[in-house]
Amino acid sequence: FSKSGKFLLQIGHHGKTGGSNDTENLNRPAGIYVYQKTNEVFVADGYGNRRVIVFDADTGVYKRHWGAYGNKPDDSVPRTRTFDGPGPTQFNTVHGIRISNDGLVYVGDRVNNRIQVFTPEGKFVKEGFIERKTSTPEGTAFDVAFSADKGQQFLYVSDGSNKKVQILNRETLEVVGFLGGHGGHGTGQF
């Protein structure tokens, strides 16, 4: 909707889905980011589907999509979680999505407890895990944000399972600190 309340753009059709490789419909998306540089809408289409999907921001025309590691999503693969070793070959719950000042796409794969980084074209760059041994069904990588400095040195990851905001070095994706960490209503608690 525009500021005047006028309907501007609709992507997909309500109640229709053809799975993670359907280029016309979404299935319960969790996050959205409009990348002004390319005039594209990046969607974390992760509650029903297992992908990032990109559309033209003006027309809603499909551009591309990808799954974990930049591969084609495969809905037939079980959503089995792993707590050590190589990460799952498919996204579980694609939840948060943001693009950094240097043009990298950061994706929160919430239930797989990880952040994956891609080029805007969908080429996999790297991944980092957030308290990977956390076994609660919600997972840990809910959403992502960047520090306000020009180089965006830090990545902030909301971790609802552990009631924290995890602070990562954006270059290495290593956790360097956190805020919160105790569920409750007291000082410093979420």
C-alpha positions as CSV (number, residue, x, y, z in Angstrom):
1,F,0.0,0.0,0.0
2,S,1.1,3.5,-0.7
3,K,0.9,6.4,1.8
4,S,-2.5,7.3,0.4
5,G,-3.7,3.7,1.1
6,K,-3.7,2.7,-2.6
7,F,-2.9,-0.9,-3.3
8,L,0.5,-1.1,-5.2
9,L,1.7,-4.7,-5.6
10,Q,0.6,-8.2,-4.9
11,I,2.9,-11.2,-5.4
12,G,1.2,-14.6,-5.7
13,H,-2.3,-15.8,-5.0
14,H,-3.8,-16.3,-1.6
15,G,-4.0,-19.9,-0.5
16,K,-2.1,-21.3,-3.5
17,T,1.3,-22.9,-3.5
18,G,3.3,-25.2,-5.6
19,G,6.1,-25.8,-3.2
20,S,9.6,-24.2,-2.9
21,N,10.1,-24.1,-6.7
22,D,6.8,-22.4,-7.5
23,T,7.8,-19.0,-9.1
24,E,4.3,-17.5,-8.8
25,N,3.3,-18.0,-5.2
26,L,4.7,-17.8,-1.7
27,N,3.9,-20.0,1.2
28,R,3.8,-18.2,4.5
29,P,6.9,-15.9,4.1
30,A,8.6,-14.8,7.3
31,G,10.7,-11.8,6.1
32,I,11.2,-9.3,3.3
33,Y,13.9,-6.8,2.3
34,V,13.7,-4.3,-0.6
35,Y,17.2,-3.8,-2.1
36,Q,17.2,-0.3,-3.5
37,K,20.4,-0.8,-5.5
38,T,18.8,-3.4,-7.8
39,N,15.1,-2.5,-7.1
40,E,14.4,-6.1,-6.0
41,V,12.3,-7.6,-3.3
42,F,14.1,-10.4,-1.4
43,V,11.7,-12.7,0.5
44,A,12.5,-15.2,3.2
45,D,9.8,-17.7,2.2
46,G,10.4,-20.0,5.0
47,Y,7.4,-21.2,7.0
48,G,5.8,-23.3,4.2
49,N,8.6,-23.1,1.7
50,R,12.4,-23.4,2.1
51,R,13.9,-20.7,0.0
52,V,14.9,-17.1,-0.7
53,I,12.9,-15.8,-3.7
54,V,13.5,-12.5,-5.5
55,F,11.0,-10.3,-7.4
56,D,11.2,-7.0,-9.3
57,A,10.1,-4.4,-6.7
58,D,7.9,-2.4,-9.2
59,T,6.2,-5.2,-11.2
60,G,6.4,-8.2,-8.9
61,V,7.9,-10.2,-11.8
62,Y,9.9,-13.3,-10.6
63,K,13.7,-13.0,-10.9
64,R,15.3,-16.0,-9.2
65,H,15.2,-18.2,-6.0
66,W,17.6,-20.5,-4.1
67,G,17.8,-22.8,-1.2
68,A,20.6,-23.6,1.3
69,Y,24.1,-23.3,0.0
70,G,22.6,-21.6,-3.2
71,N,21.2,-24.9,-4.4
72,K,17.7,-25.6,-5.8
73,P,15.3,-26.2,-2.9
74,D,14.1,-29.8,-2.4
75,D,10.9,-30.2,-0.4
76,S,11.3,-34.0,-0.4
77,V,14.3,-33.7,2.0
78,P,13.2,-34.2,5.6
79,R,13.5,-31.2,7.9
80,T,15.9,-33.1,10.2
81,R,18.1,-30.9,12.3
82,T,21.8,-31.6,12.9
83,F,23.7,-30.3,15.9
84,D,27.3,-31.0,14.7
85,G,29.1,-31.8,11.5
86,P,28.1,-30.4,8.1
87,G,24.9,-28.3,8.1
88,P,21.7,-29.6,6.6
89,T,21.6,-29.4,2.8
90,Q,18.2,-27.7,2.8
91,F,16.9,-24.7,4.7
92,N,14.5,-25.5,7.5
93,T,12.7,-22.2,8.4
94,V,14.1,-19.3,6.3
95,H,13.1,-16.5,8.7
96,G,15.2,-13.3,8.6
97,I,16.8,-11.5,5.6
98,R,18.9,-8.4,5.2
99,I,21.4,-7.1,2.7
100,S,24.6,-5.4,4.0
101,N,26.1,-2.2,2.7
102,D,28.7,-4.2,0.7
103,G,25.9,-6.1,-1.0
104,L,25.8,-9.5,0.7
105,V,22.5,-11.2,1.6
106,Y,22.3,-12.5,5.2
107,V,19.7,-15.2,5.8
108,G,18.5,-16.5,9.1
109,D,17.7,-20.2,8.9
110,R,16.0,-20.2,12.2
111,V,15.4,-23.9,13.1
112,N,18.8,-24.9,11.7
113,N,20.5,-22.5,14.1
114,R,22.5,-20.8,11.3
115,I,23.1,-17.7,9.2
116,Q,24.0,-18.2,5.6
117,V,25.5,-15.5,3.4
118,F,25.0,-15.1,-0.3
119,T,25.6,-12.8,-3.2
120,P,22.4,-11.1,-4.4
121,E,22.4,-13.6,-7.3
122,G,22.2,-16.5,-4.8
123,K,25.8,-17.7,-4.8
124,F,26.7,-19.2,-1.4
125,V,29.5,-17.3,0.4
126,K,29.7,-18.7,4.0
127,E,27.7,-19.8,7.0
128,G,27.9,-19.5,10.8
129,F,26.0,-21.3,13.5
130,I,24.3,-19.7,16.5
131,E,24.3,-21.8,19.6
132,R,24.0,-24.9,17.4
133,K,23.4,-27.3,20.2
134,T,20.1,-25.5,21.2
135,S,17.5,-28.1,20.6
136,T,14.3,-26.2,21.3
137,P,12.0,-26.4,18.2
138,E,12.0,-22.7,17.6
139,G,15.8,-22.5,16.7
140,T,18.1,-19.6,17.3
141,A,18.6,-17.5,14.1
142,F,15.3,-15.5,14.1
143,D,16.3,-12.3,12.4
144,V,19.4,-10.3,11.5
145,A,20.5,-6.6,11.7
146,F,23.8,-4.8,11.2
147,S,25.8,-2.4,13.4
148,A,25.4,1.2,12.5
149,D,29.1,1.8,11.5
150,K,29.8,2.2,7.8
151,G,31.6,-1.2,7.5
152,Q,28.9,-2.9,9.6
153,Q,31.5,-4.7,11.6
154,F,28.9,-6.6,13.7
155,L,25.8,-8.7,12.9
156,Y,23.0,-8.8,15.4
157,V,21.0,-12.0,15.5
158,S,17.8,-12.3,17.6
159,D,17.8,-15.7,19.3
160,G,14.4,-16.3,20.7
161,S,15.2,-19.7,22.1
162,N,17.9,-18.4,24.3
163,K,16.3,-15.0,24.9
164,K,19.4,-13.2,23.6
165,V,20.6,-10.9,20.9
166,Q,23.7,-12.6,19.7
167,I,26.5,-10.3,18.4
168,L,28.6,-11.7,15.6
169,N,31.8,-10.5,13.9
170,R,30.3,-10.0,10.4
171,E,33.5,-11.1,8.7
172,T,34.0,-14.4,10.5
173,L,30.4,-15.0,11.7
174,E,31.8,-15.9,15.1
175,V,29.8,-14.9,18.2
176,V,31.7,-12.2,20.1
177,G,29.0,-11.4,22.7
178,F,25.4,-11.1,23.5
179,L,22.7,-9.0,25.1
180,G,20.1,-10.5,27.5
181,G,20.3,-14.3,28.0
182,H,17.8,-14.8,30.7
183,G,14.1,-15.0,30.1
184,G,12.1,-12.8,32.4
185,H,11.0,-9.3,33.2
186,G,14.0,-8.1,35.1
187,T,16.9,-5.8,34.1
188,G,18.8,-7.3,31.2
189,Q,16.2,-10.0,30.6
190,F,14.1,-10.6,27.5
